[in-house]
Amino acid sequence: MTKAMAIPAGWPACTVAEVEQKLCAPGMPFEMETVEIRGVPTRVWKNAMPSLAALARHGRSHGDATFVIYEDERVSYAAWFRAVAALAARLQALGLGKGDRVALAMRNLPEWPVAFFAITGIGAICVPLNAWWTGEELEYGLANSGARLLICDAERLDRITPHLPELPELDHILVTRADAPVGGVARLEDVIGPPSAWADLPDADLPQVEIASDDPATILYTSGTTGHPKGALGTHRNFTSNVLSSGYSAARTVLRRGEALPAPARKVMLTVIPLFHATACSATMMGAIAGGHTLIFMYRWEPEKAFAIIEREKVNATGGVPTIAWQLIEHPARAKYDLSSIETIGYGGAPSAPELVRKIFEEFGALPGNGWGMTETTATVTTHSGEDYLNRPTSCGPAVATADLEIRAEDGVTVLPSGEIGELWARGPMIVAGYWQNPEASAATFVDGWVRTGDLAWLDEEGFCFIADRAKDIVIRGGENIYSSEVENALYDHPAVIDAAVIGIPHRTLGEEPAAVVQLAAGSTASEADLQGHVRAHLAAFKVPVRILFQAEPLPRNANGKILKRELKALFEPT
């Protein structure tokens, strides 16, 4: 059992419930009200912006402050909004409007937030497609969504071109950063120019379109680790809620510390999570635009290049998945760079080791951050940071004030008491409207405003959530449930381990046994027997992996950080 970090005397200055009372009182920025969403009375942030168009117009007010940095390109908020307005006008001229689907497939480029807000700003539905997908997978997303237009980069265009004959509904393609003119495809640069020219575009407003808070805004596809990805139909309210959810969480940490709320300050954030993922798009970008923060994009994650960016741009916050956080701590080149500007290292999408929480604090003096959410919750439902995280390093935090969590039994009705493990159910204004054109899956997952998450979890007396496992990832050994995250955390606690995954492998009489795949830190050594002994010292014998394989490279993950355990299972199959 991992011991809690030492925390300041007198902490916490107030309970989680007292924080909510203070921050959400009438007249406060985080005041709540109850509205009806799809027939269900729901607590919402009273002061949330009504639409993504309203958020974009607010972003315009930051003027010459830097919004996006990408390599040697720097784009101000004012220039970004001019590009958004110009592209929105062009989309309308092409006959696109409310309810039409427009797909977006590209790396994290300055053009990404331009396209996203141009699409949603006219009431159309943005369909961010996974830039890691193959041509066939991109074809699936385009066909399933019924997208009429695709905005993409040259690499995605190359992948989708062979599949265009199968996409009769796709009327238009706009490509950016193509080396040469592409036959039959329009160039985005011919509409808005390159980023360096956006400041010279006309100072126009977005088209005037009536958009309600619960109108559809996005189709974000689930990770697809099992079966075909499902399109989660997000609303404008889903995204704008995250602006205040992020602010509320930060304020909660400050009040728990007993400090006065600080004046707003612009921050610089190194964003390494793909923008087609809800965490980056919703939890990061929405709050950044509201606060006038700077987002830095990278072509791909390279630790030493990231160090140079952090030093040069005085980056305040970064993160992504735990592997990135480990690299920030343990990469041999770290000492060559001044990383003292880092205040927060946040991550999600994968289990994190309590040791990582401690190391972030010890090595950087920075506060770790984590949280729980999923595509179906538009990212943020719980948040965890500061002393709360140091004190409960295995938790993903309590829910934000507008969200509710319940732990239910297998019947889907019985609500279990604190401390008992069951399926996590969540509700709030961040829950999507359902799955696109999939009523059966929607009915099975979304029930009276609640989403059945498929995660196994428990809540403590104060409402802090502890994820035990994905239901499908349980290893059942001779009738005994083994929660893989519990074994993974034990492996992570070994000083040589920086990445770990536990899966079930078939056993003739027991059904399954636990096995593990691990990556060791550079320069570290450990044998299978060493790690088995380490786990055995912390957990019951039946939870000890019967086999442990070692990989030199990080374990395979999808774009939102989840380990692809299906791929790892193949490593244990007889050859």
N, C-alpha and C positions, 0 to 999 in steps of 0.2 A: 504494500500500500504506500503510495507516494505521500510524503508529508507536505503539508501546506507551507508555502513560503512565509518567511517572517514579514509582517505587515506593521505599519505604524501604530503606536499606542493610541487608543481611543477610536480606532477604526472598527466598524463603520459609524459615522456620525449620525446616520439615520437608517431606518429600514427601507427595503425596496418599496413597501406600501406607503411609507411616509414620503418618499421621493415622488411617487405618483401623485399623492395628494397635493404636494407643493407645485409641481410642474404643470399639472393638468387642471388647476383651479380655474374658475371662471375669470376671463380676462387675460389669462396667461397664454403665451405662444403655443403651448401644447394642450390647450383646452380641447375637449372632445365633445362630440354630439352623436346622437343616434339617428341614422337614416336607413331607409329601406333599400337594400341591394338585392335584386332578383327575388323579391318577396320576403327577405329575411332582415329583421331589424339588426343593424350592425353599428358598433362604435367606430367612429372615424375621427381623424384630425379635423377639427372645425376650420383651421386656417390653412389647410392644404390647398395648393393651387388647383384650379378646376380642370386643367387639361395640360397636355404636353406642349400645346401651342402657347399657353400662358407661361409655362416654364421657360420656353425659348425666348419669349419677349422679355422675361425677367433677366435672362442671361445677357441679352442685348445691353442692359443697363450697366454692365461691368465695363463697357467701353473698350479702352485700349489695354486693359489687363490681359495678360497672356492666358489663353485657354488651352491650346494644344502645342506641344513641342514634339516633333518627329525628326530625328537626325538633325539636319541643319535648317529645318523649316520651323517657323514660329508663327502661330496664328492667334490674333487677338479675338476677344469676344465679339467686338464690333464687326470685324472682317468675317468671322464665322457666321454671324447672323445674316449679313448681306448675301453670303453664298446660300444659306438656307432659304431665304426669301426668293432668290433668283431661281433655284432649283424647284421650289414649290410652285412658282408660276409656270415653269415649263411642264411640270407634271400635270397641272390643270389644263394646259394647252393641248396635251396629248389625250385629254378626255378622261383623266383619272380623278376620282373623287371619293366621297365617303363610302367606306366599306370595300373598296377595291384593294386587292392585295398587291403589294410591291415588295419583291424580294431584295435582300441586301446580302451580298456574299463577297467579303474581302477581309484581308488582314486588318489589324488595328492601324488605320491610316487616318489622317486628318479629314479625309472625305467621309469616313464612317459616320461621325456625329452630324455632319451636314446632311447626308442622305436620310438618316433616321428622323431628324426633326422636320425635314422637308416633307417626308411621307406622312408622318403623324400630324403635322401642322395643317394639312388639308383634309384631315379626317379619314385618310386611307389607312390601311392596316400594314404595318411594316413586318416583314417576315425575315428576320435575321437568320441566315443559314450558316451552319457550321463550316467554317473555312477549311477544316481538316477533312471534310467529306470527300469521297471519290466522286467521279462524274455521275455514277449511277445513284449515289445517295443524294447528290444535288438535284438530279432529275426527280427523285421521289419527293423531296421537299417542294420543288416548284410545282409538280403535278398535284400533290396533295393539297397545297394551299390554293391552287388555281391562280397563281400570280400572273398578272398581265404585263408586268415590267420587271426586269432584273437590273439592278445596279451592282456592278462587280469590278474586281481588278482583273488584270490580264491573266493571272494564273488560274483564277476560277473560270474565266471565259474559255481558256484552253480545255479545261476539264469538261465543261458542259457542252461545248460545240458539237461533239459527236452525237449528243442526245437530243439536240434541238428538234429533229423531225418528230420526236415523241411528245412534244410540248406545243400543241396547237393553240392553247390559250395564251401563250407567251407572245405578246404583240411587239414588245420593244426591249432592247438591251442598251444600257449605257455602260461603257467600260472606261475605267480610269487607269492611268499609268501604263498604257499599252505602248510598246516601243515604236510601232508603225500603225498606220491606219488599218482598221479591220473592216473587211468587206461586209456590208449589210448591217454593221453595228455602229451606233453613234458613240462619239467620245464625250465623256462627261466634261472634259476640259473645254469642249466647244460650247458648252452651256454656261459654265461658271468660271472657266479658266483654271490655272494651277493655283495652289494655295497662296503663292506669293502675290497673286493678282486679286485675291478676294476683297482686299481693302478698297480696291478701285471700282467695285461693282456699285450699282445704284443703291442708295440708302432707302430701301423699300421695306414695307411691313409685310408680314405673312398675309396671304389672302384671307378675307373675312369669311370664316366658315363656322357654323354653329356646331359646337362639339360639347356633348354632355360628359360628365365625369365617368360614367359607366359605359360609354361607347367603347367598342373594341379599338385597340391601338396596336397590338402586336400578336404575332403567332411565334412563340418560342418553342422549339422542339426539345423534347426531353432527351436525355443522354443516349437513350437507345441501347443501354447495356443488355436489355432483354427485349427481343422482338423489334418491330418497326417503331421508330420514334413517333411519339404522339405530339400533336401541336397544341400547346397550352395557349388558350385565347386570353391574352391580357388586356386590361382596360387602362384608360388614362389614370383613373384613381389608383390602380395598383402601383403605377410608377411614381406618381406624385406623392403618394403616402410615404414612400421610402425617404423622401427628403426630410420630413419631420421625424420619421422613425430614427434616422441616423442622428439627427440633432438631439432627440430625446435621450438616446443611449449615451451620447457624450456628456450631456448635462447630468444624467443619473450618476455617472462615474465621479463627476466633480462634487456633487452634493454628498455622495456617500463618503467622500474624502473630507467633507466638512469645509470646503472652500466655496468662495463666491463664484458665480458663473462669470467666465472671462468675456471680454468684448470679442466680437467676431474678428477673425484674422484669416487672411488668405494663406493657403498652404500649397505646397508643391508635392504632387503625388506621382510616383512611378507606377504606371498601370501595366501589369504584365499578364493579366487575365484577358482572354479574348472578349471583345465587346459583344459577340453574339451570345455570350453566357449571361444569365440574369444577374450574377454577382457584379460583373463589371458594368453592364448596361444600366441596371437598376440601382443596386446598392452603392456603386461608386460614382457613375457619371451624373446621375440625377442630383445627388448632394453637391457634387463639384460645381455644377452649373448654378445651383441655388446660391452657393457661397462664393462664387467667383474664383474658385481654386484653379490651379494649373495641372493639367494631365500630361504626362510624358508617355509616349508610346515607343515601343521597341519593335524592330522587325522580327526578331526572335530573342528569347531569353539567353543571354550570355553573361555569366556572373561578373567577369572582369569589366566588360563594357558597362554593365549596370553600376559597378562601383565608380567608374569614371563619371557616369551621369550623376550619381548621387553627390559626388564631390563637387562637380562643376555647377550643378543647378541647385545645390543646397536642398535636396529632397527631404521632406518631412515625414512622408508615409509611403510604405510599399508593402509588398507581400504577394499573396496569391494562394499557393498551396504549401503545406509544410516542407516539402522538398526544397523549395526556393528559400524559405526561411533558414533551413539548415545550411544551405550553401552560403547565405549571407554571413553566417556565423563561422563556418569551418573552412571556407575556401582559402587556400594558402596565400592568395594575392590580396586578401582583405587588408592586411596591415599596411600595404603600400598607399592606401587611400584614406582620406579624411571623411569618415562617415558619421561625424558627430551631429549632423543636422537631423538625423533620423529620430523621430519622436514615437512613431508607432509602426509596428510590423504586424499586419493582420493577415489572416488566412482562413480558409474554409474549404469545403469540398472533399475533405479527406480527414481521417482520424489524425489527431496530433498527440504527440507524446508529452506528458507532464514535464519531462526534462527539457523539451523545447521551450516551454513557457518560462522556465527558470533561466535558461541560457539567454533568451532574448533580453530579459531584465538585467542579468548579470553582465553580459558582454557589451550591450549597447546602452544600458541605462534607459532603454526604450520600453514602453508599455506594450505587451502583446495584446492582440485583439483576435477574437474569433466570433463565431455565430453559427446559427443554423437557419437554413431555408432550403428551398428547392425550386425548380422551375415553376411548379404549380403554386408557389407562394410568392413569386416575383422576387425571390431572394429572401430578404430579411424578415424573420419572425422573432428570433432571439438574438441577443448580442451579449458579448462577454468581453470585458476589458478591465484594465487597471488592476486595482487591488482585489476586486472580485475574482478576476481570472487567476491571479497569483494564489488566492486563497482556495479556489475550487478549480484546479487546473484540468480536471477531467470533465468539467461541465461545459456546455455550450451557452450557458447563461440563462437568465429569465426572459420571458416574452416582453416585447415592447408593450406600452400601455393599451394600445388599440387591439392587441391580439389576445386570444385565449388558447390555452393548451389543456388537453385532457389526455389521460392514459386510460385506454379502454381494453376490456377483455376481448377474447376472440369472438364473442357474440356481437361486437360492435356497438353494444348498448351499455353494458355495465361499466361504470367509471370506477377505476381502481384507486385505492388510497395512496398517499405519498409513500415512496419507497418500494412500491411494487412495479415490476416490469410488465408492460403491455404495449399495445400499438399506440403510437403518438397521433393524436388528432389535433388539428389547428384550425382556427378561424380568425377572420379579421378582414380589413379592407384591402389587404395585399393578396387575397386568394383569387386566383383567376376565375374566369367565367365558365370554364369547362374545357374540354378537348374539342378542337376543330373537327367538325363532321364525324364525330365518334360518340354518339349518344350512349351507347352501351358502356364504354369505358368511363364516360362522364358520370353516369348514374352510379357506377360501382365505386367511384373515387370521391365524388363531391356529394355530400349529404346535408341538406338544410343549412348551408353556409359553412360547413366543416369540410376539410380535406382529410381523407384517410392517407397518411403519409407513407405507410409501409415500413416506417422505422420503429424499432423496438426501443423503448425509453422508460425512464422513471423520473419523477419529480420529487425534490426534497420539500421540506416543510415551508421554505420560503419561495417555492416556485422555480428554483433553478433546475434546468433540464439536463439530464444525462442520457446521451444516446448510447444504448447498449449495442445495437447492431441493426443493419437492414434485416428484415424478416427473412429474406431469401438467402442471407449469408450465414444463418445459423448452421453450425455443424452439430448434428445430432449423433452422438456416440453412444450406442447401446441404450438409447432412451434418455441420455443426459444431454441437455442443451449446453453447448459451448458457444458463447458470444465471441466472435472473432476479434472484435475491438479490444476486449479484455486481454486476450493473448497477445495481440499486436502491441498494446501499451506496455506489457511486460517485456517484450522484445525491445521496444524503443528505449526502455530504461537501461538496457545494456549499453555501456559507453561506446561500443564499436558499431552499433546499429544506427543507421540514419533513415532507412526505409524498410517497411515490413508489411507483409500481407499474409493472412491466414485463410486457408480454404479447406474444404472437406474433400478427402479422397476416399474412394470406395473401399470397404472392408467386408469380407465375406460374411462374417457373423455379427459384427457390431453395426453394420450399415455404413458408417463413415468414421474416419479418424481425422484429427487435425494435422495439417501440414503447413509449412510456411516457406515463403520466398523472401529473402532479405538482401539488402545492399549494405555493405560495410563502409564506414568512413574511410577516406583516403589515408593510407598509412596504418590503418588498424587491422588487427587480425583477431579472428575468433573461429573456433571449429563448431561443427554441428553439436558435438557433445557439450561444448562450453555454453552454447545458447540454450540447449535443452536443460542443463543444470540450472541456469539462471532463471528460466521460466518455472522450473520445479520448485525453486526456493520461494517463489511468490504466489503460485497458484496450485490448485489440486492436481494430482498426478494425471488424471484423465484429460486435463487440458493441455498437457505438454505436447507440442508437435512431434509426431512420430518420425517425420522427415523434414529436413531443412535444406533448401537449395540456396546457393549464393549467386547473385548477379552483380557484375561489375558496374552496370548502368542502372539509372533509376528505373523503378518498376513502371510497366506500361500504364498510362492513364488516358482517359478521354480528356476533351478540352476543358471540362469543368473540374478536373482534378480527381475524379473517382478512379481508383485502381481497377483495371480491366481483369477481374479475377477469372473470367472465362478463359482468357489467354494463358493465365498462369496454370490453370488446371491441366492444360495440354502438356506442361513440362513434366507432369507426374505420370502421364500415360505410358504404358509399356511400348517400347520400340520394336 
